[in-house]
Amino acid sequence: TLFFMLGLDMMNIQFYYSDLDSKGINISYYIAKSGRVDDSFISDLENRYKVSITNFSSTDPHFGEIVEFVISREYKPIIISKDNFAIRVKRSAVIGYYG
């Protein structure tokens, strides 16, 4: 059963990572299209996608600028660890390029 639970943890981590990757693509699109990373816009995206968005490379982006950010989500492991840990994905968006 130990190996089964370890396998479940590994599958769940992969699922969380894939989910964050997919959400990262959508979030990049919205940031590129809107051209803004103000608190209210980011808060709306965090609530919509149920993630945390941090570490912006620019808080006042201009057309053509690359904005890098990190999205994360907490994971409560079954057996790998006693403590929760964050699964993070780093993504970027080019402001004004969303085609």
Secondary structure, DSSP 8 states (H G I E B T S, - for coil): -HHHHHHHHHHHHHHHHHHHHHHHHHHHHHHHHH----HHHHHHHHHHHT-EEE--S-SS--TT-EEEEEEEEEE--SSS-SS-EEEEEEEEEETT---
